[in-house]
Amino acid sequence: MSNDLTGRGRRTWLVGAILVSACLNVALVSFITARLFAASEQPLVLRTPQQLFGLLEERLPPSDAALLKDIRAAKAKDVAAARDDLRRARLQVLAVLVRKDFDPAAFRTAMQSIRDGRGRLTNVTIDIIAETVEKMSPQTRQGLVERFRLRDQEP
């Protein structure tokens, strides 16, 4: 009796290896397919005003997209100031956290500053969108109404 895999033993081993490989391939394809479908079902998450404005500019007709760009440019200083305030508030939270003697009141105050900073940035963003909607073409505005109406009717 030989220790080599010859004849029937080699064939059995080869069939087993092919079977395992096929099962792994099926599992991999199933996993990738599930991930692709799960990703397409997730809602769009916009984390920054720039992402929101970029998405709007892509979807608006060229004349209204140009209007949005102009309004953004006019309010760029306001956006930058709100962003700077928010960045300073975040740094303040970190400064409180690195202190050896943790002060809960200072931490809450710093966290409130973040909330206020986000509120200012949100308000500037809303102002830009409101001004754009007020000045955009009636057809585009109606298209937005239809889009939101359809989205609200989906189950």
C-alpha positions as CSV (number, residue, x, y, z in Angstrom):
1,M,0.0,0.0,0.0
2,S,1.4,3.3,-1.1
3,N,1.2,6.7,0.8
4,D,0.9,8.5,-2.6
5,L,-2.5,9.6,-3.8
6,T,-2.8,7.5,-6.9
7,G,-5.6,6.2,-9.0
8,R,-8.9,6.1,-7.1
9,G,-7.6,8.0,-4.0
10,R,-6.4,10.9,-6.1
11,R,-9.7,11.1,-8.0
12,T,-11.7,11.1,-4.7
13,W,-9.5,13.9,-3.3
14,L,-9.9,15.9,-6.6
15,V,-13.7,15.5,-6.6
16,G,-13.8,16.6,-3.0
17,A,-11.6,19.6,-3.7
18,I,-13.8,20.6,-6.6
19,L,-17.0,20.2,-4.6
20,V,-15.6,22.3,-1.7
21,S,-14.5,25.0,-4.3
22,A,-17.9,25.1,-5.9
23,C,-19.6,25.5,-2.5
24,L,-17.3,28.3,-1.6
25,N,-17.9,30.0,-4.9
26,V,-21.7,29.7,-4.4
27,A,-21.4,31.2,-0.9
28,L,-19.2,34.0,-2.1
29,V,-21.6,34.9,-5.0
30,S,-24.6,34.8,-2.6
31,F,-22.8,37.0,-0.1
32,I,-21.8,39.6,-2.8
33,T,-25.3,39.6,-4.2
34,A,-26.9,40.1,-0.8
35,R,-24.5,43.0,-0.1
36,L,-25.3,44.7,-3.4
37,F,-29.1,44.5,-2.9
38,A,-28.8,45.6,0.8
39,A,-26.7,48.6,-0.3
40,S,-29.2,49.6,-2.9
41,E,-32.1,49.5,-0.4
42,Q,-30.4,51.8,2.1
43,P,-31.6,55.4,2.1
44,L,-29.3,58.1,0.9
45,V,-27.5,59.7,3.8
46,L,-26.2,63.2,3.3
47,R,-23.7,64.1,6.0
48,T,-22.7,67.6,4.9
49,P,-24.4,70.6,3.2
50,Q,-21.9,70.2,0.4
51,Q,-23.2,66.7,-0.3
52,L,-26.8,68.0,-0.3
53,F,-25.9,70.9,-2.6
54,G,-24.0,68.6,-4.9
55,L,-26.9,66.2,-5.2
56,L,-29.3,69.1,-5.9
57,E,-27.0,70.6,-8.5
58,E,-26.8,67.2,-10.3
59,R,-30.6,66.8,-10.4
60,L,-31.7,70.4,-11.1
61,P,-32.0,71.7,-14.7
62,P,-28.9,73.7,-15.7
63,S,-30.4,77.2,-15.1
64,D,-31.6,76.3,-11.6
65,A,-28.4,74.5,-10.8
66,A,-26.5,77.7,-11.8
67,L,-28.9,79.7,-9.5
68,L,-28.1,77.4,-6.6
69,K,-24.3,77.8,-7.3
70,D,-24.7,81.6,-7.3
71,I,-26.6,81.7,-4.0
72,R,-24.1,79.3,-2.5
73,A,-21.2,81.6,-3.6
74,A,-23.0,84.6,-2.1
75,K,-23.4,82.8,1.2
76,A,-20.0,81.1,1.2
77,K,-18.7,83.4,4.1
78,D,-21.7,82.5,6.2
79,V,-21.2,78.8,5.6
80,A,-17.5,79.1,6.4
81,A,-18.1,81.0,9.6
82,A,-20.7,78.4,10.7
83,R,-18.3,75.6,9.9
84,D,-15.5,77.3,11.8
85,D,-17.7,77.7,14.8
86,L,-18.6,74.0,14.7
87,R,-15.0,73.0,14.4
88,R,-14.0,75.2,17.4
89,A,-16.8,73.6,19.4
90,R,-15.6,70.1,18.6
91,L,-12.1,71.1,19.6
92,Q,-13.4,72.5,22.9
93,V,-15.1,69.1,23.6
94,L,-11.8,67.4,23.0
95,A,-10.0,69.9,25.2
96,V,-12.4,69.1,28.0
97,L,-12.0,65.3,27.5
98,V,-8.2,65.3,27.7
99,R,-8.1,67.1,31.0
100,K,-7.1,64.9,33.9
101,D,-9.7,66.4,36.1
102,F,-12.9,65.8,34.0
103,D,-15.5,68.5,34.5
104,P,-19.0,67.3,33.6
105,A,-20.4,70.8,33.6
106,A,-17.7,72.0,31.2
107,F,-18.3,68.9,29.0
108,R,-22.1,69.7,28.8
109,T,-21.3,73.3,28.0
110,A,-18.9,72.2,25.2
111,M,-21.5,69.7,23.9
112,Q,-24.1,72.5,23.8
113,S,-21.7,74.5,21.7
114,I,-21.6,71.7,19.2
115,R,-25.4,71.6,19.1
116,D,-25.5,75.4,18.6
117,G,-22.8,75.2,15.9
118,R,-24.8,72.5,14.0
119,G,-27.9,74.6,14.3
120,R,-26.1,77.6,12.8
121,L,-24.8,75.5,9.9
122,T,-28.3,74.0,9.4
123,N,-29.9,77.5,9.4
124,V,-27.5,78.7,6.7
125,T,-28.1,75.6,4.6
126,I,-31.9,76.1,4.9
127,D,-31.5,79.8,3.9
128,I,-29.6,78.8,0.8
129,I,-32.2,76.2,-0.1
130,A,-35.1,78.5,0.6
131,E,-33.7,81.3,-1.5
132,T,-33.0,78.9,-4.3
133,V,-36.5,77.5,-4.3
134,E,-38.0,81.0,-4.2
135,K,-36.1,82.0,-7.3
136,M,-36.2,78.7,-9.3
137,S,-38.5,78.2,-12.2
138,P,-42.1,77.2,-11.5
139,Q,-41.6,74.0,-13.5
140,T,-38.7,72.9,-11.4
141,R,-40.5,73.8,-8.2
142,Q,-43.5,71.8,-9.4
143,G,-41.2,68.8,-10.1
144,L,-39.9,68.9,-6.6
145,V,-43.5,68.9,-5.2
146,E,-44.3,65.8,-7.4
147,R,-41.1,64.1,-6.2
148,F,-41.9,64.6,-2.5
149,R,-45.5,63.7,-3.0
150,L,-44.6,60.4,-4.6
151,R,-42.0,59.6,-1.9
152,D,-44.5,60.2,0.8
153,Q,-47.0,57.8,-0.8
154,E,-44.6,54.9,-1.0
155,P,-45.2,52.2,1.6
